[in-house]
Amino acid sequence: MSLDSSNLGRELDCIRATRPLIHHITNYVVMNETANATLALGALPVMAHAAEEVEEMVALAGSLVLNIGTLFPELVKSMILAGKEANRRNVPVVLDPVGAGATSLRTRSALRILDEVQVSIIRANAAEAATLAGAQAEIRGVESIGIEGNLEEFCADLARERKCTVAITGPVDTVSDGKRLARVFNGHPLLRAVTGTGCMCTTTVAGFAAVSPDPWAAAVGGLVTFGIAGEIAAAHSGERRPGTFHVELYNALAEVSADHITDLARFETTEA
């Protein structure tokens, strides 16, 4: 089972040619970072949270990001309203269940969204995904500490259960739609040294989801692109300079091209 890196490159070119609007209902800690990452990728960001406008806004969007990083109950209401409207309009929904498993509110909210909205892609760390799959996991704040069981198996199981693509980021990223599985090897350790890179990764995936008819390929394309950007940023900033890396990551997202993806993509695919 193969996925051609040149196709991923063409989807990146499509993002830049069409500039889809990515509607974020997202966390306040890194809202500026995700907006800048969206622009650097070549798409257009909007951060619209009020329940009174989210349905109108998502009608204009190429994809919808739901990120529970700074969670409160009113925000979940907005997310569900927007998600249901996105479903009616066939707008892909990308869920980032930040900190699911850390508190009951976060876990309940993420599961409620999954119960009431048909999500296209879940982009999570290992502990968050394990929690949603009903497996045992340890999460401290929003950081994955450890899981019990086989990550690839519960990635595929969660994808089948929720009828979506699940993208689990870590030292090796794992992506499954329940039938296909990809391992993405692109990335750099400095991505774990800067707040918000997970959220920036999610918006990169959402950019690909806005132009791709295949959520699994979109997730792989987003993770490959963001991972390559991390590698380019580290080469420009040095190995132990997270502040410089943060700035260079925006530059790298703008710099990464279809040729970079063709030449530098490191992933493999198999059956789930």
C-alpha positions in Angstrom: 0.0 0.0 0.0 1.7 3.2 -1.2 1.2 6.9 -0.9 3.2 9.0 -3.4 5.1 11.9 -1.9 4.7 13.8 -5.1 0.9 13.8 -4.5 1.5 15.4 -1.1 3.6 18.0 -2.7 0.8 18.8 -5.2 -1.6 19.2 -2.3 0.7 21.7 -0.7 0.8 23.6 -3.9 -3.0 23.5 -4.0 -3.2 25.0 -0.5 -1.1 27.9 -1.7 -3.0 28.4 -4.9 -6.5 28.3 -3.3 -5.7 29.7 0.1 -8.6 27.9 2.0 -10.0 29.5 5.1 -9.2 27.4 8.3 -11.8 28.1 11.0 -10.3 27.6 14.4 -12.1 27.2 17.7 -8.9 26.9 19.6 -6.9 27.5 22.7 -5.9 31.0 23.9 -2.3 30.0 24.8 -1.1 29.6 21.2 -3.8 31.3 19.1 -1.2 33.7 17.6 1.1 30.8 16.8 -1.5 28.8 15.0 -2.7 31.8 13.1 0.8 32.6 11.9 1.5 28.9 11.1 -1.7 28.9 9.0 -0.5 31.9 7.1 3.0 30.6 6.6 1.6 27.3 5.2 -0.4 29.4 2.7 -3.9 29.2 4.0 -6.0 31.8 5.8 -6.8 31.6 9.5 -9.9 32.8 11.4 -10.4 32.4 15.2 -14.2 32.6 15.7 -15.5 31.3 19.0 -18.8 32.9 19.7 -21.8 30.5 19.4 -23.7 33.3 17.7 -21.4 33.3 14.7 -19.6 29.9 14.4 -22.2 28.4 12.0 -21.9 31.3 9.6 -18.1 31.3 9.7 -17.8 27.5 9.1 -19.9 27.9 6.0 -17.1 29.9 4.5 -14.3 27.5 5.6 -12.3 24.8 3.9 -11.8 23.0 7.2 -12.7 23.4 10.9 -10.2 22.9 13.9 -11.6 22.1 17.3 -8.9 22.4 20.0 -9.8 22.0 23.7 -6.5 23.4 25.1 -8.1 26.2 27.1 -11.4 24.6 27.9 -14.6 25.9 29.4 -18.2 24.6 28.9 -19.4 27.5 26.7 -16.6 26.7 24.2 -17.8 23.1 23.8 -21.2 24.4 22.9 -19.6 26.5 20.1 -17.6 23.6 19.0 -20.6 21.3 18.6 -22.6 24.0 16.8 -19.8 24.6 14.4 -19.1 20.9 14.0 -22.6 20.0 13.2 -22.8 22.8 10.6 -19.5 21.6 9.1 -21.0 18.1 8.8 -24.0 19.5 7.0 -21.8 21.3 4.6 -19.2 18.5 4.2 -16.5 20.7 5.7 -13.8 18.4 7.3 -13.4 18.6 11.1 -10.1 18.2 12.8 -10.2 17.6 16.5 -7.2 18.3 18.8 -8.2 16.8 22.2 -5.6 18.6 24.2 -5.1 17.1 27.7 -7.8 14.4 27.3 -7.2 12.1 30.2 -5.7 14.8 32.5 -9.1 15.8 33.9 -12.6 14.4 33.7 -13.8 17.7 32.1 -11.4 17.3 29.2 -12.1 13.7 28.7 -15.9 14.1 28.8 -15.7 17.1 26.5 -13.6 15.4 23.9 -15.9 12.3 24.0 -19.0 14.5 23.7 -17.6 16.2 20.6 -16.9 12.8 19.1 -20.4 11.6 19.9 -22.1 14.6 18.4 -19.9 15.6 15.5 -18.5 13.4 12.8 -14.8 14.2 13.0 -12.6 13.6 9.9 -9.3 13.6 11.7 -8.2 13.3 15.4 -4.7 14.8 15.9 -3.5 13.8 19.3 -0.5 12.7 21.3 -0.3 9.1 22.5 -1.9 9.5 25.9 -4.8 11.6 24.5 -5.5 9.1 21.8 -5.2 6.2 24.3 -7.7 7.9 26.6 -10.2 8.3 23.8 -9.7 4.6 22.8 -10.4 3.5 26.4 -6.8 2.4 27.0 -4.7 3.2 30.1 -2.4 6.2 29.8 -0.5 8.7 31.9 -0.7 12.4 31.0 0.7 15.2 33.0 -1.0 18.5 32.1 -1.1 18.2 28.3 2.1 16.1 28.0 2.0 12.4 27.2 4.0 10.4 29.8 3.2 6.8 28.9 0.6 4.4 27.6 -0.2 0.7 28.1 -0.7 -1.4 25.0 0.3 -1.3 21.3 0.0 2.3 20.0 -0.6 1.2 16.4 -3.3 -1.2 17.4 -5.4 1.3 19.4 -4.8 4.0 16.7 -6.4 1.7 14.2 -9.1 0.6 16.7 -10.0 4.2 17.5 -10.2 5.1 13.8 -12.6 2.2 13.2 -14.7 3.0 16.2 -15.0 6.7 15.3 -15.0 6.2 11.6 -12.3 8.7 11.1 -8.5 9.1 10.6 -6.4 9.1 13.8 -3.0 10.9 13.7 -0.8 10.3 16.8 2.3 12.4 17.0 5.4 11.4 18.8 9.0 10.4 18.0 7.4 8.5 15.1 4.0 9.7 14.0 1.3 7.1 13.4 -1.7 7.6 11.1 -4.6 5.2 10.6 -8.1 5.2 9.1 -8.7 1.7 10.4 -7.7 0.1 7.1 -4.4 1.8 6.3 -1.5 2.8 8.6 1.4 5.2 8.0 4.5 5.8 10.0 6.0 9.3 9.5 9.6 9.7 10.5 10.0 13.4 9.7 10.5 15.9 12.6 13.0 17.2 15.1 13.3 17.0 18.9 13.2 20.8 19.2 9.5 20.6 18.2 8.9 19.3 21.8 10.8 22.3 23.3 8.4 25.0 22.1 4.9 25.5 23.4 2.2 25.1 20.8 3.9 23.0 18.1 1.2 20.3 18.5 -1.4 22.9 17.8 0.6 24.2 14.8 0.8 20.7 13.5 -2.9 20.3 13.8 -3.5 23.4 11.7 -1.1 22.1 9.1 -3.1 18.9 8.9 -6.3 21.0 8.6 -4.8 22.9 5.7 -4.2 19.6 3.9 -7.7 18.4 4.9 -9.2 21.5 3.2 -7.8 20.5 -0.2 -7.7 16.6 -0.1 -10.6 14.3 -0.6 -8.8 11.6 1.6 -8.5 12.5 5.3 -5.8 9.8 5.8 -3.6 11.2 3.0 -4.3 14.7 4.4 -3.1 13.7 7.8 0.1 12.1 6.4 0.7 15.2 4.2 0.3 17.6 7.1 2.6 15.6 9.4 5.2 15.2 6.7 5.2 18.9 5.9 5.3 20.0 9.5 8.1 17.5 10.3 10.2 18.7 7.3 9.6 22.3 8.5 10.9 21.3 11.9 14.0 19.8 10.3 14.6 22.9 8.2 14.1 25.2 11.2 16.5 23.2 13.3 19.2 23.4 10.6 18.8 27.2 10.6 18.6 27.8 14.4 21.0 25.3 15.9 20.3 22.3 18.1 19.9 24.0 21.5 18.2 27.3 20.6 14.4 26.9 21.1 13.7 30.6 20.9 15.4 30.9 17.6 13.8 27.7 16.5 10.4 29.1 17.2 10.9 31.9 14.8 12.6 29.8 12.2 9.7 27.3 12.3 7.4 30.0 10.7 10.1 30.7 8.1 10.4 27.0 7.4 6.7 26.5 7.0 6.7 29.2 4.4 9.9 27.8 2.8 8.9 24.2 2.6 7.9 23.3 -1.0 6.6 20.4 -3.1 10.2 19.6 -4.0 11.2 19.5 -0.3 8.4 16.9 0.2 9.4 14.8 -2.7 13.1 14.9 -1.7 12.8 14.8 2.1 9.6 12.9 3.0 10.3 9.9 5.2 7.3 7.7 5.7 6.0 4.2 5.2 2.6 2.7 4.7 1.0 -0.7 5.4 -2.4 -2.2 6.1 -3.8 -1.5 9.6 
